[in-house]
Amino acid sequence: MDLKVIPQRPQAVDDLITALDSKLFKALSEPVRGEILRFLLLHGRSDISTIAEHLPQDRSVISRHLHLMAEAGILVAEKETRHRFYSLNGETFLKEFEAIVTSIKKCMAECCPECL
């Protein structure tokens, strides 16, 4: 059987795979980070101690997760005196998801237009 590849498909597929392999998904794939995100969405800007009081993990574990989420652009970290406060970086969070949705749409249009 002779398989043909439509020229635009490899790039659309590669772009989608890259988008799905983003720091955003890696940061959200851990359940504890989901709980941290939930906490911050419900309660707003908080410091590590406040967040750790409401989760079963040790403060050091929460701190590592917060750092990773900030590196991924999901959170903003602001230092005030001896405390570090975290809040959702809504603009970046939304832009990342919009880029992923755009990649999915482009890939679907190229690879299986009958799906749309």
RODO-2510 file (C-alpha; in nm, 4 decimals, decimal comma):
residues 116
     n   res          X          Y          Z
     1     m     0,0000     0,0000     0,0000
     2     d     0,1381     0,3377    -0,1025
     3     l     0,0983     0,5934     0,1758
     4     k     0,0967     0,9595     0,0807
     5     v     0,1632     1,2426     0,3199
     6     i    -0,0056     1,5703     0,2440
     7     p     0,2715     1,8347     0,2601
     8     q     0,1044     2,0568     0,5239
     9     r     0,0242     1,7750     0,7642
    10     p     0,3679     1,7094     0,9165
    11     q     0,4048     2,0726     1,0255
    12     a     0,0515     2,0880     1,1666
    13     v     0,1075     1,7640     1,3580
    14     d     0,4494     1,8758     1,4845
    15     d     0,3048     2,2085     1,6004
    16     l     0,0276     2,0269     1,7875
    17     i     0,2667     1,7824     1,9550
    18     t     0,4891     2,0731     2,0607
    19     a     0,1889     2,2602     2,2044
    20     l     0,0750     1,9528     2,3971
    21     d     0,4268     1,9008     2,5335
    22     s     0,4306     2,2491     2,6842
    23     k     0,5375     2,3406     3,0361
    24     l     0,1747     2,4296     3,1003
    25     f     0,0512     2,0718     3,0637
    26     k     0,3467     1,9341     3,2539
    27     a     0,2760     2,1775     3,5356
    28     l    -0,0931     2,0867     3,5449
    29     s    -0,0423     1,7105     3,5204
    30     e     0,0368     1,6683     3,8911
    31     p    -0,2739     1,6486     4,1159
    32     v    -0,1133     1,8582     4,3908
    33     r    -0,0562     2,1410     4,1456
    34     g    -0,4209     2,1146     4,0438
    35     e    -0,5154     2,1569     4,4091
    36     i    -0,2846     2,4582     4,4378
    37     l    -0,4442     2,6102     4,1297
    38     r    -0,7893     2,5438     4,2738
    39     f    -0,6912     2,7069     4,6034
    40     l    -0,5553     3,0189     4,4328
    41     l    -0,8582     3,0478     4,2054
    42     l    -1,0916     3,0292     4,5045
    43     h    -0,8929     3,2407     4,7508
    44     g    -0,6752     3,4651     4,5360
    45     r    -0,3223     3,5817     4,6064
    46     s    -0,1678     3,3838     4,8938
    47     d     0,1664     3,3082     5,0515
    48     i     0,3204     2,9622     5,0843
    49     s     0,2236     2,9250     5,4502
    50     t    -0,1422     2,9975     5,3844
    51     i    -0,1546     2,7570     5,0917
    52     a     0,0283     2,4844     5,2869
    53     e    -0,2175     2,5185     5,5788
    54     h    -0,4969     2,4042     5,3476
    55     l    -0,3192     2,1146     5,1745
    56     p    -0,1902     1,7885     5,3232
    57     q     0,1617     1,8175     5,1772
    58     d     0,4588     1,9664     5,3597
    59     r     0,5414     2,3301     5,3041
    60     s     0,8633     2,2372     5,1203
    61     v     0,6661     2,0231     4,8736
    62     i     0,4150     2,3033     4,8174
    63     s     0,7035     2,5453     4,7658
    64     r     0,8571     2,3259     4,4931
    65     h     0,5223     2,2950     4,3166
    66     l     0,4647     2,6707     4,3330
    67     h     0,8094     2,7345     4,1888
    68     l     0,7473     2,4957     3,8992
    69     m     0,4090     2,6534     3,8274
    70     a     0,5655     3,0007     3,8276
    71     e     0,8353     2,8787     3,5862
    72     a     0,5610     2,7483     3,3567
    73     g     0,3979     3,0920     3,3596
    74     i     0,0819     2,9783     3,5371
    75     l     0,1561     3,1782     3,8512
    76     v     0,3107     3,5112     3,9355
    77     a     0,5420     3,5165     4,2375
    78     e     0,5933     3,8434     4,4236
    79     k     0,8296     3,8815     4,7151
    80     e     0,7278     4,1158     4,9952
    81     t     0,9627     4,1391     5,2897
    82     r     1,0286     3,7766     5,3901
    83     h     0,7169     3,6375     5,2253
    84     r     0,6545     3,5250     4,8701
    85     f     0,2993     3,5608     4,7411
    86     y     0,1550     3,3670     4,4501
    87     s    -0,1366     3,4464     4,2232
    88     l    -0,2719     3,3153     3,8962
    89     n    -0,1157     3,4654     3,5858
    90     g    -0,4508     3,4730     3,4057
    91     e    -0,3344     3,6426     3,0867
    92     t    -0,0513     3,3980     3,0233
    93     f    -0,2628     3,1014     3,1315
    94     l    -0,5357     3,1969     2,8842
    95     k    -0,2919     3,2723     2,6000
    96     e    -0,1268     2,9313     2,6435
    97     f    -0,4604     2,7518     2,6186
    98     e    -0,5678     2,9637     2,3215
    99     a    -0,2443     2,8720     2,1412
   100     i    -0,3080     2,5052     2,2130
   101     v    -0,6658     2,5283     2,0830
   102     t    -0,5373     2,7050     1,7700
   103     s    -0,2866     2,4229     1,7129
   104     i    -0,5582     2,1617     1,7586
   105     k    -0,7874     2,3386     1,5091
   106     k    -0,5088     2,3724     1,2540
   107     c    -0,4121     2,0083     1,2908
   108     m    -0,7723     1,8898     1,2613
   109     a    -0,8271     2,1080     0,9519
   110     e    -0,5190     1,9554     0,7861
   111     c    -0,5432     1,5958     0,9073
   112     c    -0,9136     1,5213     0,9350
   113     p    -1,1266     1,8027     0,7941
   114     e    -1,4263     1,5695     0,7977
   115     c    -1,4113     1,5901     1,1804
   116     l    -1,4973     1,9592     1,1786
***
